[in-house]
């Protein structure tokens, strides 16, 4: 399998402008993501960015980046443009979030392993939810999976609803999973999903992956027990650093 890892990294962010360039213990966030991705089973790692400052930083530490347009609505669209511009065929593309400086190579490899099944179209990771706070956090999307390890639905609400049980006991009575925002795409499927218009469920939940499910695509799921830390605000970064200590 020829697999390319693409890291979408845009400069603009409402809550944390310029976060790919923030310094984390002597290295920029984008450098840390790039270095972690480079340890995984990927034939190539690229940064897809809309900003010359990020492009320059990636080139400074010896990485490779491609400049994309600024108007993309999602990292998936940015990945596809970068893959098209790179113009070297690969079987699969892994979308590694540019704000996950502590992503583990083992997690990327776990996602890659989903494509050992040639029928896999799309893949992502989930992690068991252990606390009630996490379960009811709308910023942490939940995933319902079937017996074939495929996603049935994603929601910001805790699903399924446990009728007749106190909410404080839900994590004890049922296995809940949160979504880890790393995606894998078969190359031809990536092209197809970028042509789809926004769907009703996607608009309702503000979750892009629902568009794929609504259009009949299958999303394979692998379970990780390693924590990840998406950095959306300066406070998120401080919390992540404290946890890593």
N, C-alpha and C positions, 0 to 999 in steps of 0.2 A: 504493500500500500504506500502510495506517495501522499504524504499529508503535510499541508502547510498551516502554520499557526499565524493568524493575523490579529493584531492588537489595535482595535479602534481607540484613538485618543484625540479628543477634541479639546480645544483651549477653553471655549466658553462653557461656563457652568454657573447657574443661578446662585447656588449655595456655596460654591468653592471655585471661583474663577482661577484658571491656570493650574489646576491641581496636578496635571501630569508632570509639571516642572517643580513641584514642591520638594524640598530636600528632606529625606528621611535618613537620619544617621549617616549623612555624608554622600548619599546618592539620591538622584531624583526618582520620583515614583515610577516614571516610565522606564528608567534604567533597571529598577528592581523587577518590574514585571517582565521586561525583556529577558533579563538574566535567568529568571525562574523558568520562563517558557523555553529557553534555549537548552535547559537540562532535560526536557521531556523528549519523547520519541517522535520528533517532528523533523521533516526533511529541511524545512526552512521556517524562519520566523521573520515577520515583517510588521512594522508599525504603519497603520493607516491613519493619517492626520490631516486636518484642514488648516494647520497653522505652521508658518515658517519657523517659529521659535521651537516648536516641538521637533520638527524635521531636523533643525540644526543640532539640537541636543542629542537626538538619536545618532546622528552622524558623528558627533563628538566622542561618544563612548564606543564607537565602532559598530553600531547596529545599522540596520537597513530600514528605510522608511519610504513611503510613497505619499505624495501630496494628493489629497482628494478634494472634491468640491465641499463647500461649507453647508449646503442646504439639506443634507441627509437627515431623515427623521429617526433613524435607528442605526445602531452599530452593525446590524445585519446588512443594511444597504451600503454602509461604508466599506464593510468587508468585501462585498461583491465588486464594488468599483475598484478597490485595490487589487483584488485577485485578477480582474479583467486587465487592468493596467500592467500588472506584472507579466502577464501573458506567457506563463509557463504552466502547462497543464498539470493538475494534481487530481488525485481521486477524491480527496476529502479536504475540507477547510475547517479548522478549529478557531472559533471566535473567543479570544481570551480578553476579558475586561481590562481596560487600561487603568482602572482604579482599584485593582486587586494586587497590591505590592507584595502580599504574603501568600499568593497562590502557590500551591505545592506541585512540583513536577508529577508526583504520584497521582494527583487529581486529574491532571491533563492526560496522563497515560491511561487512567481509568476510563475517561471519556473516549479516548482513541480505541480502547478495547471493544467498545460497542460496535465498531465498524468491522470487527472480525466476522460479524454476521453480514453477508453481502446484501441482505434484504433491508438493512437499516437505512432509513432515509435521513433522519435527523436524530440528534442525541443531546442529552443534557444530564446534569447531576442534581441529586437531591440529598438532603441530610436529615436524619431523624430529629424531630423537635422534642426537646426535653423539658421545657418550662411553659407554664401558662402564659407568662408575659410574651414570650416569643410567639406562641400560638395565636394570640390575639393582636399582634402587631401588624397593622395594615401595610407597613413598609416592607414586610417580609412575606412575599407571596408563598402560598401553600400549593402543594401538588397532590392530586389523587392519582394513584397508579393502579393498573390492572394486574392480573396474574401473569401476563406476558412481559412485565416490566416496561409497559408503555404508559405515557401520561394520558389520563382521561380528561383532566381539567386542571386549570390553574386559577387560583383566586386569592384575593387579599383578605378574604374572610376565612375563618377556620372551617374547613369542610372535611368529612361530613359533620352535620349537626348531630350530636348525641342526645337523642330524645330521652328525657327522664333522668339525666345525669347532671350533677352539679358541674359547672364549667371548670371549677378548680380540679376536678378529677379526670377531665377528658384525656390528658396525656397518659394517664395510667390505664385507661380502658380501651384506647385505640392507638394505633401507630400513625402518627401524623408526620408529614415531611415538608420541609421548606425547600424552596427552589434555590439552587446555586447557579448564578447567572453566567455560566459558560456553555457555549453551544458548539455542536459539531454538525456539519452539513455535507451530504454527498454533493459533489460539484454541480451536477445537473439539477438537483433539488434546490440548491441555493439560488440558481438562476430563476427557477420557477417561482419561488416564494417572494422574490423581490418584485415580481410583476403583479402581485396580488394587491387589490385595494384594501384599505382598513375595513375590518369587519365589525359587526354590531357588538359581539362579546369583547373584542379587543378595546373598542371605544368605552364600553361600560366599565371594564376593570383596569384599563390603561396597561394592558399586558400584551405585548406584540405576539407572543407565541400562541395566543388564542386564535389569531388569524389563521395560523397554519392548521390547527385542529379543526376549525370551522370549515376549511377547504379540503378536509379529508386526508391530510398528511399525518403520518405516524411519527411520534417522538419517543424514541427509546430512552430509558432512564437507567442510570447506574447510581448506586447508593454509596456515598462517601461518609466517613465518620470524622473527617478532618474539618476543622472550623475554617471559615474564610472571613475576610474583613473587607467588604466593599467600602471605599472611602468617599462619602458624599459631602461631608462637612469637615472643618478643622477639628471639631469635637470627636468625630469618628476616628480621625487619625490619632488623637491623643489616647482614646480608649484602646485602640488596636495596639499601640506601642506599650501601654501599661499591661495589656494581656500577654504580649510577647515576652515581657520581662519576667 
